[in-house]
Amino acid sequence: MAGRTGAQQLVDALTALGTEVVFGLPGVHNLPLWEALAETGIRVIGVRHEQTAGFAADGYARRTGKLGVALVSTGPGAANTLGAVGEAMASAAPVLVVATDIPSTLRRPGVVRGVLHETADQQAMFAPVTKAGFTVHRADQIGTTVHRAARLALQPQTGPVYLGIPMDYLREVTPPREPPAPPAERVLDLPDLPRAAALLSTARRPLIWAGGGALRAEAGEAIGKLAERLAAPVLTTFGSRGLLPLEHPCLAPNPVHAPEVGQLWDEADVVLAIGTDFDGLMTQNWLMPAPPRLIAVNVDAGDAAKNYRPDVTLVGDARRVVESLHPEPRPGLAELTARLAGIGRRVRRRIRDEDPHAADFLSTLEEVLPPDAMLVTDMCVAGYWIGGFHRVRGPRRLAYPMGWGTVGYGFPASIGAGAAAEAARGGRVLCVTGDGGFLYGVGDLATLAEEQLPVTVVVVDDGGYGMLRYDQDAEGVARRGVDWDSPDFVGLARSFGVHADRVSGFGRAFRRLLGEFVESDEPNVLVVRAKLKPPLNASPRWYRKERG
């Protein structure tokens, strides 16, 4: 191949990696990338804020399991993505952030000269929120570095990677290099496998705790078969909702924060933890007691042991490891299934007793959502209800920002998920956000309209920060900074060319309109004026309390 500009080499690498869509914002330093992308079949979705580019890449990655790509400019443009990249890191979303940097010819080591958008060390800004960072030092390194960065982002445990390119390299013409060979698949070495199988074979009350790593490894079928063999309930975390089919006989109701479900953990004598680090949000800040015996399956032994110490650690891909486990079968599957059904009924009664409006909201979602729809939620009270109690129908059908707890995630992430759904020629995306979170990225209604993405946005407008209002009320202090007069969200959406309507509460009118909106081929916004009580999986309502 003849000489190619640095921008063309970057796009060539993305094409070779199978990239279908990228999200970005043009800037004076990265315009050559937009020119090079115009020569390819890669779809470019231009957004109105760099944070949206990061969140959209995250939403795309969570929907597809593929690499999400964000293209941003130098200095403040790159810095604007940090909140989104932090969420991707905490939730293990494979995202590649490609940011330009000041021209190499103007950089003086150890000195900030005042070049437009200059940062002393742009890569260092990303160090706390990425798996790794790369800065290109020659134009002919661009293509090979893109391959290295992308493969690292997709390598378990997946996560975001930063790639910085001085802008002058994008115009420089050099002969392209051959991409590096893909790494060989790791040989599975499990010397403690017999011990793990023996512990499971002798367990009286085994339990499987499946985390996001299990879902990303596509281990659902293997886990389902093992659970049936052991007659063991399967608890899923926020990151693994949809791992098992709803009708699976061993799937426990969500979430573990409900006392009826938490009792399953308390009773277990052997826990098999797959693809999880037992974070504070799932364990109520580790007030769940350590199990008598713990077997951990994880790609990282340190990650597996940082919160509860395992008796046995099996390091490797979750699906391959679980397929290698062959404990003795246990009786009691029918009894377990009946018990889990009873727990589910008690949890649903609890929801209805605690907040009938939330019960109506959840039942409407279950009734009207198309089977292939994906839910993307924000950090808001309605999002807590969905993350904890919505019955997710399949893998990668829920994106919930409980990795880092990032307000403002929902709407921009739904743009990425919507682009993924459109590329797959099917599937609606339903975003549920609060009024506060929606205002973080409301300018990207322009993107929604421009790209005509299959996204329905439900804005639950309670006139402020509902979760924080609850916190202040619970502490008995005066409300400060949590209440406001909401803008006219319907008029705002319509001003961007997006169809919108409003309704009060989660009754029949909400059910009818939401059903109409999710069946549409166009983007739309439904504003719901309503207040919900936080559910049990919101930290102020955790039922496990500090001992003392």
Long-range contacts (C-beta under 8 A, 24 or more apart in sequence): 1-175, 1-176, 2-175, 3-173, 3-174, 3-175, 3-176, 4-173, 4-174, 4-175, 4-176, 5-32, 5-36, 5-139, 5-170, 5-171, 5-172, 5-173, 6-32, 6-136, 6-139, 6-142, 6-165, 6-169, 6-170, 6-171, 6-172, 6-174, 7-32, 7-33, 7-35, 7-36, 7-170, 7-171, 8-36, 8-39, 9-139, 9-140, 9-142, 9-143, 9-146, 9-174, 9-176, 10-36, 10-98, 10-142, 10-143, 10-146, 10-165, 10-170, 11-36, 11-37, 11-39, 11-40, 11-42, 12-143, 12-176, 13-142, 13-143, 13-144, 13-146, 13-147, 13-150, 13-179, 14-42, 14-69, 14-146, 15-40, 15-41, 15-42, 16-147, 16-179, 17-67, 17-146, 17-147, 17-150, 18-66, 19-67, 19-69, 20-66, 20-423, 21-45, 21-60, 21-69, 21-419, 21-420, 21-423, 22-57, 22-69, 22-70, 22-71, 23-47, 23-52, 23-53, 23-56, 23-57, 23-60, 23-68, 23-69, 23-70, 23-71, 23-415, 23-416, 23-419, 24-53, 24-70, 24-71, 24-72, 25-49, 25-50, 25-53, 25-71, 25-72, 25-73, 25-77, 26-73, 27-72, 27-73, 27-74, 27-77, 27-100, 28-73, 28-116, 29-73, 29-74, 29-100, 29-101, 29-102, 29-117, 29-167, 30-71, 30-72, 30-73, 30-74, 30-100, 30-167, 30-170, 32-167, 32-170, 32-171, 33-71, 33-98, 33-100, 33-170, 43-419, 43-423, 45-415, 45-419, 45-447, 45-451, 46-447, 46-450, 47-412, 47-415, 47-444, 47-447, 48-443, 48-444, 48-446, 48-447, 49-80, 49-412, 49-441, 49-443, 49-444, 50-77, 50-78, 50-80, 50-81, 51-80, 51-81, 51-83, 51-84, 51-408, 51-412, 51-440, 51-441, 52-84, 52-412, 52-415, 52-441, 52-444, 52-447, 53-81, 53-84, 54-81, 54-83, 54-84, 54-85, 54-88, 54-95, 54-97, 55-84, 55-87, 55-408, 55-409, 55-412, 55-413, 55-415, 55-416, 55-441, 56-412, 56-413, 56-415, 56-416, 56-419, 57-84, 57-88, 57-93, 57-95, 57-96, 57-97, 57-416, 58-84, 58-87, 58-88, 58-91, 58-93, 58-95, 58-399, 58-409, 58-413, 58-416, 59-376, 59-399, 59-412, 59-413, 59-414, 59-415, 59-416, 59-417, 59-418, 59-420, 60-416, 60-417, 60-419, 60-420, 61-88, 61-93, 61-94, 61-95, 61-158, 61-416, 62-91, 62-93, 62-396, 62-399, 62-413, 62-417, 63-374, 63-396, 63-399, 63-416, 63-417, 63-420, 63-421, 63-429, 64-396, 64-420, 64-424, 65-94, 65-216, 65-396, 66-94, 67-94, 67-95, 67-96, 67-150, 67-153, 67-154, 68-93, 68-94, 68-95, 68-96, 68-416, 69-95, 69-96, 69-98, 70-95, 70-96, 70-97, 70-98, 71-98, 72-97, 72-98, 72-99, 72-100, 73-99, 73-100, 73-117, 74-99, 74-100, 74-101, 74-102, 74-116, 74-117, 74-118, 74-119, 74-122, 74-167, 75-102, 75-116, 75-117, 75-118, 75-119, 75-122, 76-117, 77-117, 78-119, 78-122, 78-125, 78-126, 78-164, 79-119, 79-125, 82-125, 82-126, 82-129, 83-406, 83-408, 84-406, 84-409, 84-412, 85-126, 85-129, 85-130, 85-160, 85-162, 86-128, 86-129, 86-404, 86-406, 87-401, 87-403, 87-404, 87-406, 87-409, 88-129, 88-159, 88-160, 88-403, 89-129, 89-130, 89-131, 89-159, 89-160, 89-403, 89-404, 90-403, 90-404, 91-212, 91-239, 91-401, 91-402, 91-403, 91-404, 92-157, 92-158, 92-159, 92-212, 92-213, 92-216, 92-239, 92-403, 93-158, 93-159, 93-160, 94-153, 94-154, 94-158, 94-159, 94-160, 95-153, 95-159, 95-160, 95-161, 96-146, 96-149, 96-150, 96-153, 96-160, 96-161, 96-163, 97-126, 97-130, 97-160, 97-161, 97-162, 97-163, 98-146, 98-163, 98-165, 99-162, 99-163, 99-164, 99-165, 100-164, 100-165, 100-166, 100-167, 100-170, 101-135, 101-164, 101-165, 101-166, 101-167, 102-166, 102-167, 103-166, 103-167, 103-168, 104-137, 104-166, 104-168, 104-169, 105-168, 107-166, 122-164, 123-162, 123-164, 126-162, 129-160, 130-159, 130-160, 130-161, 130-162, 131-159, 131-160, 131-161, 132-161, 132-162, 133-161, 133-162, 133-163, 133-164, 134-161, 134-162, 134-163, 134-164, 135-163, 135-164, 135-165, 136-163, 136-164, 136-165, 136-166, 136-169, 138-169, 138-174, 139-169, 139-172, 139-173, 139-174, 140-174, 140-175, 140-176, 140-177, 141-177, 142-169, 143-176, 143-177, 143-179, 144-177, 144-178, 144-179, 144-180, 147-179, 147-180, 148-180, 151-182, 151-183, 155-183, 156-213, 156-216, 156-217, 156-299, 156-317, 157-213, 157-299, 157-300, 157-303, 158-216, 186-316, 188-316, 188-317, 188-320, 188-321, 188-324, 189-316, 190-314, 190-315, 190-316, 190-321, 190-324, 192-312, 192-313, 192-314, 193-314, 193-324, 193-325, 195-312, 196-272, 196-295, 196-312, 196-314, 196-325, 197-325, 197-326, 197-327, 198-327, 199-270, 199-293, 199-295, 199-311, 199-312, 200-230, 200-270, 200-272, 200-295, 200-325, 200-327, 201-327, 201-328, 203-230, 203-232, 203-269, 203-270, 203-293, 203-330, 204-269, 205-267, 205-268, 205-269, 205-270, 206-230, 206-231, 206-232, 206-268, 206-269, 206-270, 206-271, 206-272, 206-330, 207-232, 207-233, 207-234, 207-235, 207-264, 207-265, 207-267, 207-268, 207-270, 207-271, 207-272, 207-291, 208-232, 208-233, 208-234, 208-235, 208-250, 208-271, 208-272, 208-274, 209-234, 209-235, 209-237, 209-265, 209-271, 209-272, 209-273, 209-274, 209-276, 209-278, 210-234, 210-235, 210-236, 210-237, 210-240, 210-243, 210-274, 210-275, 210-276, 211-237, 211-239, 211-240, 211-273, 211-274, 211-275, 211-276, 211-277, 212-237, 212-238, 212-239, 212-240, 212-275, 212-276, 213-274, 213-275, 213-276, 213-298, 213-299, 213-318, 214-240, 214-243, 214-274, 214-275, 214-276, 214-318, 215-239, 215-240, 215-242, 215-243, 215-275, 215-395, 215-396, 216-275, 217-275, 217-317, 217-318, 217-319, 218-319, 218-395, 219-243, 219-274, 219-275, 219-318, 219-319, 219-322, 220-244, 220-395, 222-319, 222-322, 222-323, 223-274, 223-318, 223-322, 224-248, 224-250, 226-272, 226-322, 226-325, 226-327, 228-333, 229-327, 229-329, 229-330, 230-327, 230-329, 230-330, 231-330, 231-331, 231-332, 231-333, 231-335, 231-336, 232-272, 232-330, 232-336, 233-264, 233-336, 233-340, 235-261, 235-264, 235-265, 237-276, 237-282, 238-281, 238-282, 238-387, 238-400, 238-402, 239-400, 239-402, 239-403, 240-275, 241-387, 241-390, 241-392, 241-397, 241-398, 241-400, 242-392, 242-393, 242-394, 242-395, 242-396, 242-397, 242-398, 243-395, 245-393, 245-394, 246-391, 246-392, 246-393, 249-333, 249-336, 249-337, 249-340, 250-333, 250-336, 250-337, 250-340, 251-340, 252-340, 252-343, 253-340, 253-343, 253-344, 253-347, 254-388, 254-389, 254-390, 254-391, 255-387, 255-388, 255-389, 255-536, 255-537, 256-282, 256-288, 257-284, 257-388, 257-535, 257-536, 257-537, 257-541, 257-542, 257-543, 258-347, 258-350, 258-536, 259-543, 260-343, 260-346, 260-347, 260-350, 261-343, 261-347, 262-288, 262-543, 262-544, 264-343, 265-291, 268-292, 269-293, 270-294, 270-295, 271-295, 272-297, 273-297, 273-298, 273-304, 273-308, 273-310, 274-298, 274-318, 274-321, 274-322, 275-299, 275-318, 277-303, 277-304, 277-306, 277-307, 278-307, 278-308, 279-307, 281-402, 281-405, 281-539, 283-307, 284-539, 284-542, 284-543, 284-544, 285-539, 285-542, 287-542, 287-544, 287-545, 287-546, 288-544, 297-321, 297-322, 347-389, 350-536, 351-389, 351-535, 354-533, 354-535, 355-532, 355-533, 355-535, 357-505, 357-506, 357-530, 357-531, 357-532, 358-385, 358-389, 358-532, 358-533, 358-535, 360-506, 360-507, 360-510, 361-385, 361-506, 361-510, 361-532, 362-386, 362-389, 362-390, 364-506, 364-510, 364-511, 364-514, 365-390, 365-430, 366-390, 366-391, 367-511, 367-515, 368-511, 368-514, 368-515, 368-518, 369-428, 369-430, 369-518, 370-427, 370-428, 370-518, 370-519, 372-426, 372-427, 372-428, 373-397, 373-427, 373-428, 373-429, 373-430, 373-518, 374-398, 374-399, 374-417, 374-421, 374-427, 374-428, 374-429, 374-430, 375-399, 375-429, 375-430, 375-431, 375-432, 376-410, 376-413, 376-414, 376-417, 376-429, 376-430, 376-431, 376-432, 377-401, 377-410, 377-431, 377-432, 377-433, 378-407, 378-408, 378-409, 378-410, 378-411, 378-431, 378-432, 378-433, 378-434, 378-437, 378-438, 379-405, 379-406, 379-407, 379-408, 379-409, 379-410, 379-434, 379-437, 379-467, 380-407, 380-410, 380-432, 380-433, 380-434, 380-436, 380-437, 380-460, 380-466, 380-467, 381-434, 381-460, 381-462, 381-466, 381-467, 381-470, 381-531, 381-532, 381-533, 381-534, 381-538, 382-432, 382-433, 382-434, 382-458, 382-460, 382-532, 383-410, 383-432, 383-433, 383-434, 384-467, 384-534, 384-535, 384-537, 384-538, 385-532, 385-535, 386-432, 387-537, 388-535, 388-536, 388-537, 389-535, 389-537, 407-436, 407-437, 407-440, 408-437, 408-440, 408-441, 409-437, 410-437, 410-438, 411-437, 411-438, 411-440, 411-441, 411-442, 411-444, 411-457, 412-441, 412-444, 414-455, 414-457, 415-444, 415-447, 415-448, 415-451, 415-453, 415-455, 417-455, 418-448, 418-451, 418-453, 418-454, 418-455, 418-523, 419-451, 419-453, 421-453, 421-454, 422-453, 422-454, 427-454, 428-454, 428-455, 428-456, 428-518, 429-453, 429-454, 429-455, 429-456, 430-455, 430-456, 430-458, 430-518, 431-455, 431-456, 431-457, 431-458, 432-458, 432-460, 433-457, 433-458, 433-459, 433-460, 434-459, 434-460, 434-461, 434-462, 434-465, 434-466, 435-459, 435-460, 435-461, 435-462, 435-463, 435-464, 435-486, 435-489, 436-464, 436-465, 438-489, 439-487, 442-492, 445-492, 445-493, 445-496, 445-498, 445-525, 446-496, 448-496, 448-498, 448-523, 449-496, 449-497, 449-498, 449-523, 452-522, 452-523, 453-523, 454-521, 454-523, 455-523, 456-514, 456-517, 456-518, 456-520, 456-523, 456-524, 456-525, 456-526, 457-493, 457-523, 457-524, 457-525, 457-526, 458-514, 458-525, 458-526, 458-528, 459-489, 459-525, 459-526, 459-527, 459-528, 460-528, 460-530, 460-532, 461-486, 461-489, 461-527, 461-528, 461-529, 461-530, 462-529, 462-530, 462-531, 462-532, 466-531, 466-532, 466-534, 467-534, 467-538, 470-533, 470-534, 470-538, 470-540, 471-540, 474-540, 489-525, 489-527, 490-525, 490-527, 493-525, 498-523, 498-524, 498-525, 499-523, 499-524, 499-525, 500-524, 500-525, 500-526, 500-527, 501-525, 501-526, 501-527, 502-526, 502-527, 502-528, 502-529, 503-527, 503-528, 503-529, 504-528, 504-529, 504-530, 505-529, 505-530, 506-530
